[in-house]
Amino acid sequence: MVRINSKVVFITTSPRTPAKMIPEIALLDRHFSGQKWNNSNQRAFMEILKEEDFFNGKGENDPAFSARDRINRAPQILGFVVLRPKIQLTPAGKALTTARRTEEIFLRQLLKFQIPSPYHIQSDKAATFRVKPYLEIFRLIRHLGTLRFDELKMFALQLTDYHNFDDIVRKIEVFRSAMANRQGSYKNFAGEYFASELREIYAEELAKGLTATRETDDASTERFLQTKARNMRDYADACFRYLRATGLVNISHTGKSLSIAPDRVSDVDFFLDNTDREPCFVDDCERYVEYLGNPRFPLLLIDDRERLLEKIHTSFPLATIDENVDTETLKSVFAELSDKRKANVLSEEVEKIKNFRHYDEIQGVFEQILSNVLYDAPLMLEWNTWRAMTMLNGGIIKANLQFDDHGQPVSTAQGNMADIVCDYGDFGVSVEVTMATGQRQYEMEGEPVARHLGRLKRETGKPFYCLFIAPTINEACIAHFYTLHKENINYYGGKSTIIPLSVNVFKKMIEDARKADYIPRPEHVRRLFDYSNAIAQTCDNEETWYRHVKDKALNWLME
């Protein structure tokens, strides 16, 4: 159980991206089902998890705590696992680990998340909770048309009781009016407004001097409010990501806002009209666990056969279907049609990209990434780099990020694969991207990049090289990748040709491809890696190697 001291709605932040829990709960089920979730098994789980390719992290300082952080939060709170008295996946958890499409499963579980619940104990310091947070946030988005990240952070998280829905709407409308009439920058305006809201939310604590936090010995008002603001930002960020996993919302990365996808409005209206807003089974843990783990509740529009048929006809008017089949078959038909539409959308997008029709936009998105003005910069960097590689030259360029039904990016590639894989026939190139900087860039990316490259060599049986792209390149990464050019490591498939490039250098490569009076060919790409290999053998240090390779990349189409 979790003891609640919060004055605002808290959203599970672990894992921050919901899809990451899928392989982890499958691993838990495979090795520990029927066992006790005790300190010993928690440590054992982390030992097994660390050996998996999809694992991102270390879990070294306190493995048992790391295990609880991964499993006791979203997997348990959203009803995918039960940990008492023995470890087991719920029916919803089993469905999540086996489903081809997970959007419907995530939606049902999010709509059931409630405070209070048998998993949460409210302290005297906490707000009085009576809410299903995701249900009410969907309602806010639908009511307002759009919901900005800052509005979610500042106001929606204050919706601790669904009876206060109209009050929160009024707060947002007042904020929007003030924003329209502001003088000066939005950043300063929003920062001052947020500070004012925080002082109102935590007025009692501030009046009594209860400003100590777990994170630091500094009990100043400033540090207290900074901590609360950071927590609320983390909750809002996780909420954006979990809502995105339902497939029902669009994200404007430039406007940092959520809206209901136009073709999913009827789905949202259905569950808003038919889902009880009142928390249930608060004092009955057994019934709550059964309810939470039920993968068929609450009812959605696609569970209503007539509405589902209507939706199929509206979304796919040219499709021929047998209307006499059962509802589950109709769901499969709808999923297959949606998958085909997504494939067609992505295919059409690739053709436009190859014809340089999105050149200015692609370069513009890189500028926005460098300026840090986009909502989810890591996702946008991965998506935009895939588009750029598609535009640069021939070959089959595959992004391992997740797309929604309309070809928009949803989440980054999972940890067990390269971000982008380029197949050029007799050789290939993997592309890894990161927004990490400093020493953290090396710690997070150094070993996985080489591991992914080694796997591609083994799986394809042909030469594979790698581009590593980031806003700036850390010196430790340069040294590491230089060394891998020289060291014959069997685990990585021999010597590893990995070239680190800053986004600005990569942008120049795209510009050169656009200006060239011919279409760059795969051999132009391979020439850059051949040069890197050759120069690495003659240079006596990584700095000289990197300077030469960067100069070559800046002139990659010159003979």
N, C-alpha and C positions, 0 to 999 in steps of 0.2 A: 504494500500500500504506500501511497505517496501522501505526505502531509502537506496541505495547501496553506501557504502563508500569503499568497498573491492577492493583490488588489485589482489585477486585470486578468483577462482570459489568457491562459498559457497554452501554447501549442507545442506538441512534441517536436523537438529539434534533432532527434537522433533516431534514424539517420536523417540528414537534412534532405536528401533526395530519396523519395519513398521506394523507388525500384531497387535500391541497394539492399533492402531487407530481404528480397526474394531469395537469392542464393544463400543468405546467411541462415534464414529459418529452415530452409531445406537441409542445410548442413547440420543444424541442431537436431532436426527430426531424424536424420539418417544415423547419427552417432549417439544421441542421448535420449531418444524417445523412451518413456517409461521409467526414466531415472529421476533422482531428486535434483533440483536446481540449487545445489549447495556450493560452497566455496571451492571445493575440490573439482567438481564438474565444470564450474565456471572457468577455472584456470585451464582445465583440460580442453574446453571448447576453444579458448583463445589460442592454445598451442596448435590445434588442428586448423583453425581459421587462418592463422598467419602463413600457413603453407599453401593456401589457395590463391590462385592467380587473381581472383576478383577482389581480394582483400586490399584495401587502401588504409594504411595506418601501421602502428607498431604494437600498441597494447603491452608495452614492456614494463612500465613502472608499477602498475597494479593490474595484472591480467584479470582477476576476478571482478574488479570494478569495471574494467573495459567491457567485459562480457555482459554485466548487468546493464551498463549504459546502452549496449546495442540491442538487448533482448527485452529488458524490463520496460523500456519506453514504448516506442511506436508498435513493435510486434505484439506486445501484451496489451497495451492500452487500446489499440484498435481491434483487438479480438482475433489476432492471427495465431497466437500461442497461449496455452495455459501452463503455468509454472507450478501450481499447487493443486493437489499434493504431489503430482508427478508431471514431468515435461511431456506435452503432447501438442500437436497442431490441432487447431479447431477445424471444423469443416470449411470455414472461410480461409484458414491458412493453407489447407490442402488445395483448395481451389486456386489460391494465388500462385502456388508453386507449380501448378500444372496447366494453367490457362494460357491460351495463345494470345488473348487480349485481356489485359488486367484493368482497364479503365472502369468497367462496371463493378468489379470487385472492390477497388479502392473507393468508389463513390458510395457504395452501400455502407462500408465500414466508417467512412468519414461522417456520414449522416447520423450514425449511431453514437459517435463520440459525444460524451456528455459530462458536465460537471454540475452537481456532484455525482458520484458513482461509488460503488463498493470498493473501487480501486483508489479512491481519494478521500482523505480525512481532512475536513476543514478545521483550521485553528481559529481562535478568537480574533487573530490579527487579519484574517482573510476577508475579502468581500463576501457578500452573500450570493452564492452562485445558484443559478437556475436556468441553465442554457445548454443547448447543443450548438457549439460554436460554429462549426462548418455550415450547418443548416442555416444559421442566421446570417453568416457572411455571404452565402449564396443569395439570400434574400436581399441583403444590402446591395449587392452588385446588380441584381435584377431590378430593384426599385430605383436605383440611382443611374443605371445605364452603364456607368464605369465606376471603378473604385481605385483611386491612386494608392500606391504603396504607402505614402505618408498618411493618407486618410485611414488606411487599415491599421497602421502602427499607432496613430494618435487617438483614434476614435473607436474603430470597430473592436479593438481589444478591451475597450471599456464596457462592452455589452455583456456584462456578467449575468444579467437576468433578461430573458427575452421580452419581458413586459416593458423594458426600457427601449425597445427598438425605435420607436418614434423620436425619443429624446436623442438617440445617437444620430438619426437622420438629420435632425435639426442642427446638431453640432456641426455635422459635415457641411450642411448648406450654409451655415454662418461662416465657416472657414472658407468656403468657395467664394462667397461674396467679399470677404475681407481680402482674399488673395487677388481678386479681380481689381480691387481698389488700392492695392499696396503701392508703396513707393520703394524703389530699390529692388535688390535681387530677390528671387524666390528663395534661394538657399538661406539667406539671413532671415527672411520673413518666416519660413517654415521652422527654422531653428528656434526662434523666439516664441513662436506659437506653441511648439512642442514643450518647451521649458515651462510655459505657463500651465499647460495641461498637466504636466508632471507634478507641479507644485499643488495643483488642485487635487489630483488623485491621492497624493501622499501628504496632504495637509496635516493629518493627525500625527503621523510619524515625525514630520518636521517640527510641529509644535512641541512634541514631547522629547525631542532630541534623540529619537530612536533611528539613528542614521548609520549605525555600524553594519557592515556587510561581511559575508564570508570571504570575499576575494582579497581584502586588504585590512590593515589595521587603521587606515585613514578613515575616520568617522566624520569627515567634513560633509557639509550639505552638498557641496559641489561634487565630491566623489560619489556620494549616495545617489544623486540624481543622474550622474553619468552612468552608473551601474544599471539603474532602472531603465534608462533610455536604451542602453545596449541590449538589455534583455528583451525589451519590446521590439527592437529592430530585428533581433534574431527570431522572435516569434512570428513577426510579419513575413520575414523571408521564408521561413519554413512553411507558413500558410500558403504563400504564393505557389510554392513548389508542389505541395500536396494537392491543392486545388487543380493545378495544371495536370496532375496525374489522372484526373477523372476524364479528361478529354472534352470537358464542357466549357472551358474558358479559353479565351485568347489573351495573350500578354502583349502589350505594347512596350517594347524594350526601351524605346526612346521616351515615351510618356510615363513609363513605369506604372502602368495601370492594368487592371483586369476588366474584362467584359465577357458577357456570355456569347459563345460562338453562335452566329445567326441561325445556323441549322440545328442548334441544340436548345433553342429557347423553349420549345414545347416540352422537352425532357425536363428542364428545370422547373417550368410551371407545374408539371405533374407532381413532382415530389414536394414542391413547396405547398401545394394544395392538399396533399394526402399524407404528409409525414407529421406525426404528433410533435409539437414543439416542447412538450413537457418531458423532463428527464424521468426515467422509469426504473423500477426495481432498485431504487437507491439503497434500501435496507435488506435486500435479498440477493446475496452474492451468487448463489447457485443459479437462480433464474436469470440474473444479469449476464453471467458468463455464457449461459445457453443462448440467450437472446443476442449477445454481442457476436458470438461465433457462428450465427446462422447466415449463410451466404445468400439466402433468398429473401432477406428482409433488410430494409423496408422495400415495399413494392416500388418499382420504377415503371416508366412508360412502356419500356420494351417487354414488361411482363403482361401487359394488357394486349391481347392478341389483335383486337380490332385497331387499336391505336398503332401498334407495330406495323400492321399491314398498311395503314394510312401513311406512316412515316416512310416505309419502303417505296411506296408509289410516289410520294412527294420528292424524296431524295434521288430516286433512280427511276424516273418516269419511263425510260426505254427498256427497263429490265422485264423479262418474262419470268414469272414465278408461279409455282403451284400453290394456290391459296388454300388448298385443303390439308396441307401438312400441319403438324402441331407447332406450338409456340416455340419450343426449343429449336426445332428445325428452322423456323423463320428467323430466329436469332442468328443462327449460323449463316443463313443466306445473307442477312443484313451485314454481318461481319465480313463475309467474302466480297460482297459488293463494295464495302468501304475500303477493304484492302486493295482491290483493283483500282478504285478511284485514286487512292493515294499513290499507287505505282504510276498511274498515268500522269498525275500532277507532277511527280518528281521527274518523270521522263521528259515532259514538256519543259520543265524548268532547266534541265540539263541542256537541252537543245538551245534554249535562249542564252544560257551562260556560255556555251561553246562559241556562239556567234558574237560574243562581247557585248550583248545588249544590256548586261548588268554591270559593265565595267565601272562606270562612275559610282554606282551604288555600292559596289564591293569595296572600292577604295575609300568611299565615304564611311562605311561601317568600320573599317580599320582605324580611321581617324577618330571615330566616336569611341572605339575601344581604348585607344591610347589616351583619350581625354577623360576617360572614366565617367561617361554620361549615360551608359546603358545599364539596364536593370541587372541582367545576368551576363556579365562580361565573359566568363569562361565558356558558357554555352555559345554565345555569339561569336567568340573567337574560333571555336571548333567548327561551327557552321559556316562562317565566312571563309575560313581557310579551305574547307572542302570546296566551296564554290570557286575560290581562286585557283586551286589545283585543277579543277575541271576545266577552267578557262585557259590555263597555261598551255596545255599540250594534249596530245592524244592519250589513248589508254582508257581503261575502265577504272573510274575513281569512285570508291565506295566509302561513304561516311558511316561510322559505327554508332553515331549518335541516334537518338530516338526521334522520330517524326510523328506528328499527329496526322489525322485523316486528311488534312488539307496541305500536307507537305511542309508544315512549319516546325522548327526545332522545338523539342520538348525537354530533353535531358541529354547530358553528355554521355560519351561512351562509357561502358562499364569497365571496371579495373582490369579485366582479364584479356584485353585486346588493345591493339593500336587504335588511335583516334580515327585515322584515315588510312586506307590501303589503296595504293595505285598499282594496277596491273598493266605493265607495258609489254606483255608478251614474253620475251625472253629474260626479263628482269622485272623487279618490282621495287616500289618505294613505300615505306610507311611514313606517316607524318604524325608527329606528336606535338600537341600545343599545350601551353600552360600560361596562366596569369601569375603564377608564383614568382617571387623575386628573391634576391639575396640567397643566403645559405639554405633557406627553405626550398628553393627551386631544386637544388642539388639533392637534398634529403628526400623530397617527394618524387622526383622524376628520374634521377640518375640511373638507378638499377632497373626500374620497370621498363624504361625505354629500351634498354639493351635486351631485356628478357623478351619483350614483345617482338623485337626484331629477330631474335634467335628462333622463336617459335615459327615465325613466317618462313624463315629459311628451311626449317625442318619440314614444315607442312607442304611447301611448294616445290622444294628440291631445286630452286633456282636462286641466282644472286638476288639479294635484297639489300637495300640501303635505307637510310632514314634521314628525314629532315626534322629538326627540333626547333619549334618556333615559339617565341615569347616576346613580350614587349621589350625586355632587356635580357641579356644573357649573363648569368652569374659566372664568375671566374672559375669556381669549382666545377661547374658543368663543362666549361671549355677544357679544363685539365683532364677531367674524367673521359670525355669523348675523344680527346687526342690520344690518351693512353689506350683506349679500346681499338684505335686504328692499328696499334702495334702489337697488342697482346692476343695470342691465339688461345681463346677460352672456349672449350668444348661446350660448356653450358649455354653460351651465347651463339653457338654455331660457328666458331672461329673468330677471326678478326671482325670487328663491327665498324662499319662506315656510317658514322652519325655526324651530321653537320648541324651545328647550332646557328640559327639566324635570328636576328631581331626582326620585329614586325616591319620596321622601316626598310630594312634590306630586302625583305620579302616583297614589300610594296613596290620597290624599284624593279624587282624581277618581273612583276606583273606589268608594270609600265613598259618595260622593254619588250615584252611579248606583244603588247598592244601596238607599239610603234613599229614593230618589225614589218617588212613588206612581204613576209611569208609566215606560214603557220609553224610555230616551233614543233619539232618532232621529238620522240622519246630519246633519240640519241643525244639531243642537246641536254636533256636532264642527266643522262648517264655520264656525260662528259664532265659535269661538275663533280660527281662522286669519284670518277677516275682521277681527276686532278687532286682531290682531297687526299686520296690514298697515296698518290705519288709524292705529294709535297710533305705528307706526314713522315715518310721514310727518310727524307733529307733534312728536315728541320730538327734542331736540337732542343726545342722547347715548345710548349703549347701556344705561347703568345705569338711567336713567329708563324706557326702553322695557321692560327686563327686569322691573323692579319692577311695572309695570302688567300685563304679560302674565302674570306669576306670580300676581298677585292675581286676574286673570280666570280662570286655570286652577283656582284654589282655590275658585272659585264658578261653575264653567262651566255649571251648569244653571239659574242664576238669570237671569231676564229682564233 
